[in-house]
């Protein structure tokens, strides 16, 4: 086996080991993908500088009208054509069974989102390395980043937003997308650790579970306003507590300290850090809250009811095996025990299906059963479900009733209290 074959085999083995790219993108492209990945993992160096490079690896010609134009490279050697592809403004097209071609893009690629939006038009993957040696493997649904020996897979923000809105209809989709964008592209990229709490209702009912923090609603700062982004980022970086965001995207408070109840401490096990644990438990105590948590080392996690909705970095443990007969179904139903709305995700794989049952995440009664490969149940946060869950949580927390009673008593003693 030659050195090139060995490098390609190692590249393919690493790709398979990390499992961040679903098989449907790699089908029938093993030789082409392994060669391009090996080339990016061991990039060309010119005068001590890494030469950027990029390629589209595909089974058939991509939709060129949406991407750019083919440059005439007749008579040029492969190494010359590759040297013209900088991975940002031009890409080599490595199409199975056809000679190399050079694509000059209509617009340059600057962000992961730019790459992923181009991958929509590709029946395969985009593989590239930048001047720092960072490698990207891009599909229409994810971006895998390789930095040295570290592989990180990121779901696209708009796909993650769709998942969240599907499970949390009470949320404002525009605000969710903006919060994900801020966390993923700005806070995470800036290596900041932060927690953003997003209210699903127009009123706050959580005095027992978090403090007031520093109230800033009068500023009129909104996550939907691009001009307010510097102030939001400044608060995220230099505040220890959480940022509280209203349902309409308004920044209500900063430096908010969270308080977990005994019920949430029992129900929600410790996560990978204090920030994640406190945020997860807070969403259990307060069903009207989503928590967007950014680790100092980059990963973004969204919590709802004490559980992760979707980790925006890292491989999807629910990825479906590449099998022609595999299918994914999401059905909606109401828990017969507690009445909350549920989404049941059923994954079927021929030859691998067995009987599964799932519990309602709210009351833990058996919610569904089927013969399948995997089954997951999620609470769908409709406004009615938020109210039902709030009632359930208060019943589990004896101190809440006492606290509510004290609050009502205090209000009765204050004229015109609201």
C-alpha positions in Angstrom: 0.0 0.0 0.0 1.4 3.4 -1.0 1.8 6.4 1.3 -1.1 8.2 -0.5 -3.4 5.1 -0.1 -2.4 5.0 3.6 -3.2 8.7 4.1 -6.5 8.4 2.3 -7.4 5.2 4.3 -6.6 7.0 7.6 -8.7 10.0 6.6 -11.7 7.8 5.8 -11.2 5.8 9.0 -11.2 9.1 11.0 -14.3 10.3 9.2 -16.1 7.0 10.0 -14.9 7.0 13.6 -16.3 10.4 14.4 -19.5 9.6 12.5 -20.6 13.2 12.0 -21.6 12.8 8.4 -24.7 10.7 7.6 -24.1 8.0 5.1 -26.4 9.3 2.5 -24.0 12.1 1.8 -21.0 9.8 1.4 -22.8 7.0 -0.6 -20.6 5.8 -3.6 -18.0 8.5 -2.9 -15.6 6.8 -0.6 -12.5 7.2 -2.9 -13.3 10.8 -3.8 -14.1 11.9 -0.3 -11.2 10.1 1.3 -8.7 11.7 -1.2 -10.0 15.2 -0.8 -10.2 14.9 3.0 -6.7 13.6 3.1 -5.6 16.5 1.0 -7.2 19.0 3.4 -5.9 17.3 6.5 -2.4 17.5 5.1 -2.5 20.8 3.2 0.0 22.3 0.9 2.4 24.8 2.4 3.9 27.7 0.5 6.7 29.8 2.1 5.6 28.5 5.5 2.0 29.5 4.9 -0.8 27.0 4.6 -2.5 27.2 1.2 -6.3 27.3 1.4 -8.2 24.8 -0.7 -11.7 23.6 -1.3 -13.6 21.0 -3.3 -17.2 19.9 -4.0 -17.3 16.1 -4.0 -20.5 14.9 -5.7 -22.2 12.1 -7.5 -23.6 14.4 -10.2 -23.1 18.0 -11.4 -24.4 20.5 -8.8 -26.8 23.3 -9.7 -24.3 25.6 -11.3 -26.7 28.5 -11.8 -27.1 28.9 -8.1 -23.3 28.5 -7.4 -21.2 30.1 -10.0 -19.6 29.4 -13.4 -17.2 26.8 -14.7 -13.8 28.2 -15.8 -12.1 26.6 -18.8 -9.2 24.5 -17.6 -8.6 22.4 -20.8 -5.1 21.1 -20.9 -4.2 22.0 -17.3 -2.8 19.4 -15.0 -4.8 18.3 -12.0 -2.3 19.9 -9.6 -2.6 23.2 -11.4 -6.4 23.1 -11.3 -6.3 22.4 -7.6 -3.9 25.3 -7.0 -6.6 27.6 -8.4 -9.2 26.6 -5.8 -8.9 28.7 -2.7 -11.9 27.3 -0.9 -13.7 30.6 -0.6 -14.1 32.1 -4.1 -13.3 29.0 -6.1 -13.8 25.3 -5.6 -12.7 22.2 -7.5 -15.6 20.0 -8.6 -14.8 16.4 -8.0 -17.6 14.6 -9.7 -17.7 10.8 -9.8 -16.6 9.6 -13.2 -15.7 13.0 -14.7 -12.6 15.1 -15.0 -11.8 17.8 -12.5 -13.4 21.2 -13.1 -13.0 24.6 -11.5 -16.0 26.5 -10.2 -15.7 30.3 -9.7 -18.4 31.2 -7.2 -20.9 34.0 -7.6 -20.1 35.2 -4.1 -17.3 34.4 -1.6 -17.8 32.1 1.4 -17.1 33.6 4.8 -19.2 31.8 7.4 -20.2 28.2 8.1 -23.7 29.3 7.1 -22.4 30.4 3.7 -20.8 27.0 3.0 -23.9 25.2 4.2 -26.2 27.3 2.0 -24.1 26.3 -1.0 -24.2 22.6 0.0 -27.9 22.7 -0.6 -27.2 22.5 -4.3 -24.7 19.6 -4.0 -25.4 15.9 -4.1 -22.5 15.1 -1.8 -20.3 17.3 0.4 -18.0 20.3 0.4 -14.5 19.8 1.9 -12.0 22.6 2.4 -9.2 23.9 4.6 -8.4 27.5 5.4 -5.1 29.3 5.9 -5.0 28.2 9.5 -5.3 24.5 8.6 -8.9 24.3 9.9 -10.8 21.7 7.8 -14.6 21.9 7.1 -16.7 19.0 5.9 -20.0 20.6 4.9 -23.4 19.1 4.1 -26.8 20.8 3.6 -27.6 20.1 7.3 -24.3 20.3 9.2 -20.7 21.6 9.3 -18.0 19.4 10.8 -14.9 21.3 11.8 -11.5 19.6 12.2 -8.9 21.5 14.2 -5.9 19.2 14.7 -7.3 16.0 16.4 -10.5 17.8 17.5 -13.6 17.1 15.4 -16.7 19.2 16.1 -20.0 18.8 14.3 -22.5 21.7 14.2 -26.1 21.6 13.2 -27.2 24.4 11.1 -28.9 27.2 13.0 -32.1 27.2 10.9 -32.5 23.5 11.2 -32.1 23.7 14.9 -34.6 26.5 15.1 -37.1 24.4 13.2 -36.6 21.6 15.7 -37.1 24.0 18.6 -40.2 25.6 17.2 -41.7 22.2 16.4 -41.3 21.2 20.0 -42.1 24.6 21.4 -44.9 26.2 19.5 -45.3 28.8 22.2 -42.0 30.3 21.2 -41.6 33.1 18.6 -39.7 31.6 15.7 -37.9 34.8 14.7 -36.6 35.3 18.3 -35.5 31.7 18.5 -33.6 31.9 15.2 -31.9 35.1 16.3 -31.0 33.7 19.8 -29.4 30.7 18.1 -27.6 32.9 15.7 -26.2 35.1 18.5 -25.2 32.1 20.5 -23.7 30.1 17.7 -22.0 32.8 15.5 -21.2 35.5 18.0 -21.0 34.3 21.6 -19.6 30.9 20.9 -17.3 32.3 18.2 -16.0 34.8 20.8 -15.2 32.0 23.2 -17.6 33.3 25.8 -19.6 31.4 28.4 -23.2 32.6 28.8 -26.8 31.7 29.6 -29.7 33.3 27.9 -33.2 32.6 29.3 -36.1 33.1 26.9 -39.6 33.5 28.3 -42.4 31.7 26.5 -45.1 33.8 28.1 -45.7 37.5 28.3 -45.7 37.5 32.1 -43.1 36.4 34.7 -44.0 33.9 37.5 -40.7 32.8 38.8 -39.7 35.0 41.7 -38.9 31.9 43.8 -36.7 30.4 41.1 -34.5 33.3 40.1 -33.6 36.7 41.4 -34.5 40.0 39.7 -31.0 40.6 38.5 -30.4 44.1 37.0 -33.6 45.2 35.2 -32.9 46.9 31.9 -36.2 46.6 30.0 -36.5 50.4 29.9 -33.5 50.4 27.5 -35.6 48.9 24.7 -32.8 46.6 23.7 -33.9 43.7 21.5 -32.2 40.6 20.1 -34.1 41.3 16.8 -32.3 44.6 16.3 -28.8 44.1 14.8 -27.8 47.5 16.1 -28.2 46.3 19.7 -25.9 43.3 19.2 -22.8 44.9 20.7 -24.6 45.7 23.9 -25.9 42.2 24.2 -22.5 40.7 23.6 -20.9 43.0 26.1 -23.4 41.9 28.8 -22.9 38.2 27.8 -19.2 38.5 28.3 -19.0 40.6 31.4 -21.9 39.3 33.5 -21.8 36.3 35.8 -25.6 35.7 35.8 -28.0 35.0 33.0 -29.6 37.3 30.5 -33.4 37.3 30.6 -35.1 37.7 27.2 -38.8 38.5 26.9 -41.0 36.5 24.4 -40.8 39.4 21.9 -37.0 39.5 22.1 -36.6 42.4 24.5 -33.7 42.2 27.0 -35.5 42.4 30.4 -32.7 41.8 32.8 -29.0 40.9 33.1 -27.0 39.2 35.9 -29.9 37.0 36.8 -29.0 34.3 39.4 -30.9 31.0 39.2 -32.1 29.0 42.2 -32.9 25.3 41.8 -35.5 23.5 43.9 -35.2 20.1 45.5 -37.6 18.8 42.9 -35.4 19.9 40.0 -32.3 18.6 41.8 -33.9 15.2 42.0 -35.3 15.2 38.5 -32.4 16.7 36.6 -29.0 15.1 37.1 -25.8 17.2 37.0 -24.7 18.2 33.5 -21.1 18.8 32.3 -20.8 22.1 34.2 -22.4 24.4 36.7 -23.8 26.7 34.1 -25.5 23.8 32.2 -26.8 22.2 35.4 -28.3 25.4 36.8 -29.9 26.3 33.4 -31.3 22.8 32.9 -32.8 22.7 36.4 -34.3 26.2 35.9 -36.2 25.1 32.8 -37.6 22.2 34.8 -38.7 24.5 37.6 -40.0 27.0 35.1 -41.8 25.4 32.1 -42.3 28.9 30.6 -38.5 29.2 30.0 -36.0 28.0 27.4 -32.3 28.2 28.3 -29.7 28.8 25.6 -26.3 27.9 27.2 -22.9 28.6 25.6 -19.8 26.9 27.0 -16.6 28.8 27.2 -15.1 26.3 24.8 -17.8 26.8 22.2 -20.7 24.3 22.4 -24.2 25.7 22.4 -27.0 23.7 24.1 -30.7 24.5 24.4 -32.6 23.2 27.5 -36.3 22.7 27.9 -38.0 20.9 30.9 -34.5 20.0 32.2 -33.5 18.2 29.0 -31.4 19.1 26.0 -33.5 19.9 22.9 -30.5 19.9 20.6 -26.8 20.2 21.1 -25.6 22.6 18.3 -22.2 21.2 18.5 -21.3 17.5 18.6 -22.6 14.5 16.7 -26.3 13.7 16.7 -26.7 10.5 18.7 -30.0 10.0 17.1 -28.6 9.9 13.6 -30.3 7.4 11.4 -28.2 4.6 9.8 -27.7 5.0 6.0 -30.3 2.4 4.9 -32.7 2.7 2.0 -35.5 1.5 4.1 -34.8 3.7 7.1 -37.5 6.2 8.0 -38.2 8.8 10.7 -41.7 9.7 11.8 -42.8 12.4 14.3 -46.3 12.1 15.6 -48.2 14.3 18.0 -50.4 13.0 20.9 -51.7 14.0 24.3 -50.5 12.2 27.4 -53.6 10.4 28.8 -52.2 10.8 32.3 -51.3 14.5 32.7 -52.8 16.0 29.5 -49.6 17.7 28.1 -49.0 17.7 24.4 -46.2 15.3 23.2 -44.1 14.8 20.1 -43.1 11.1 19.6 -40.1 10.6 17.3 -39.9 7.1 15.9 -36.9 5.8 13.9 -37.3 2.5 12.0 -34.4 0.6 10.4 -35.1 -2.7 8.6 -33.7 -5.7 10.5 -33.0 -3.7 13.6 -36.4 -2.9 15.0 -37.5 -4.1 18.5 -40.3 -3.2 20.8 -39.8 0.2 22.5 -41.9 2.2 25.0 -41.3 5.8 26.1 -42.5 7.7 29.1 -44.1 11.1 29.2 -41.3 13.5 30.3 -43.8 15.4 32.4 -45.5 12.7 34.5 -43.4 9.6 33.6 -46.4 7.5 32.7 -46.0 5.3 29.6 -46.9 7.5 26.7 -46.3 5.4 23.6 -45.0 2.1 22.3 -44.0 0.7 18.9 -41.7 -1.7 17.2 -38.8 0.4 15.9 -35.0 1.1 16.2 -35.3 4.2 18.5 -38.2 6.1 20.1 -38.1 9.4 21.9 -40.8 11.5 23.5 -40.6 15.3 23.9 -43.1 17.7 25.4 -44.6 20.1 22.9 -44.7 23.5 24.6 -48.0 24.9 23.5 -49.4 27.7 25.8 -51.8 25.2 27.3 -49.0 22.7 28.0 -47.0 25.4 29.6 -49.8 26.1 32.0 -50.3 22.4 32.7 -46.6 21.8 33.4 -46.5 24.9 35.7 -49.3 23.3 37.7 -47.4 20.0 37.9 -44.2 21.6 39.0 -45.8 23.7 41.7 -47.4 20.5 43.0 -44.0 18.9 43.3 -42.6 22.0 45.1 -44.3 22.6 48.4 -42.4 25.8 48.9 -44.0 27.3 45.8 -47.4 27.3 47.3 -46.1 29.0 50.5 -44.2 31.5 48.4 -47.2 32.3 46.2 -49.4 32.8 49.3 -46.8 35.2 50.8 -46.7 37.1 47.6 -50.5 37.4 47.4 -50.6 38.5 51.1 -48.0 41.2 50.4 -49.9 42.4 47.4 -53.1 42.7 49.4 -51.3 45.0 51.9 -50.0 47.3 49.2 -52.5 49.7 47.6 -52.8 49.4 43.8 -50.4 46.5 43.8 -50.3 44.6 40.4 
